[in-house]
Amino acid sequence: MNYEKYSIGQLAKKTACKVETVHYYEKIGLMPEPPRTDGGHRVYALPHVKRLNFIRRSRALGFRIEQIKELLKFIDEPNHYCGEVKAMAMQQASVVQEKIDDLQRLQSALNEMIIQCSSGNKQVDDCPIIDALYTEKVVGQ
């Protein structure tokens, strides 16, 4: 196939990514080494754009680098099935739910401390929020 060619700067711009990030992804093996011109400049094409978008979207969904390597292995190597990808997505959804639960507990604890502070006119020495932050266990946990 004869794809449009991109420099690393064009690839970075097209994918809203930094050049340094492209270099990093190449260094750790997420992105393949691109072919080079006779002058030694990297030459990228549509498959690189698609792969970089895949990596960036996976990162945005919270997948760790090791997990993205595994997902890319599913794509790059034969004999993998959608069920393998589904299992990883289900595991990631569980991790995200745990983070949401943790954040909701934090929000509850903060809201309880705010409620305990009946007015903003007290001296800091008498502030229930400050007192709560000094205790070993935060309210709501």
URBEL-V209678 format. One record per pair of residues at least 12 apart in sequence whose C-alpha atoms are under 7 Angstrom apart, sorted by the first residue. I is the first residue (numbers start at 1). J is the second residue. Records with the same first field share a line. If there is no record, write none. Layout:
BEGIN
I->J + J
END
This chain:
BEGIN
3->45 + 46
4->45 + 46
5->43 + 44 + 45
6->43 + 44 + 45
7->42 + 43 + 44
8->42 + 44
11->44 + 49
15->49 + 53
30->69
55->68
63->92
71->85
105->140 + 141
108->140
109->138 + 139 + 140
112->139
113->128 + 129 + 132
114->129
116->128
117->129
END
